[in-house]
Amino acid sequence: MTRTLTLLAALGCLAAGGAMAQEPAKEPAKEPAKDAAKPAAPETYESAIKNAKGDTIGKLAIRDGANTLVMRVTIQPGGLPPGWHGLHFHAVGDCSDAKFMNSKAHVNHDQSKHGLLNPDGPDEGDLPNIFANQDGSANAELSSETALTGEGGLKDGDGSALIIHANEDDHTTQPIGGAGDRIACGVIK
């Protein structure tokens, strides 16, 4: 009987050892990399928005992320006529003249047609309309694929401008969707 118990004990040890041998080896715990790159914080930019008299009527605040630019436009009461207004990025950051013509045409590096609804558009300056309340105030948050910095960015050598137009943009008609006169401007440099 003792030989049988010894034999069974030996077989049990072999079986346990075999089972242990089949377990996968455990890797030592890894410490987090201390140099792991954190996502870069969005670049930000702020500018005053002025009317044709040169009075500040609001503020432009931009946050530029990896995939899109997010912009807040805040207009104080009395800043705009009530109703819808076209909003565009223009190619030059110059709001020095009363009609804001120094800001030139839309940002449009690839010569696309105007209009968010145009099958041959939109150009890089096209943005959704903004609505001014009865008291002339407005608050809007918009996004754009046009970058703030880098190649084709709004803050290039001569900057850009955010222009608010007198009328709404129909998003198809050339060259500016019937948006009319330029009534407010914010420099982006």
C-alpha angles and dihedrals in degrees: 000000000000090000090052092051091047090049092048091048091051092048090048091053091049091048092049091047091050091051090050092050090057096056112102115251113258116236117226114256113268121227116229112263110260092207096051108141114245118212109268116254112250114267112244134206134180132191140169118250112221135193127225091276090057093250117143107244100168151332139270118209120185131190115188117202134178095274107019146012117238117203132188119201116194119184121186123229111286092023099112138018109262116267139043123335133188115243124199143165109238125204102245129051096226123119095161099115123071094240093043092231091138086075087072123202129330122299099265116154096165097043095242121168120262121263141069087230096043113112088217093047176014109171118213092257096058116113135165118271122265124225122221116206124230089271091054095251124128138183122187139160116204137171132216136182088222107107125229094221138014129045110355091003126151092242095062124136096297097026125222138257136227107225125196114202131211095242137034121272114242088205094229114053117095133272102005107352095258091293093145130200124011106248104168137025140190123192119230110196 
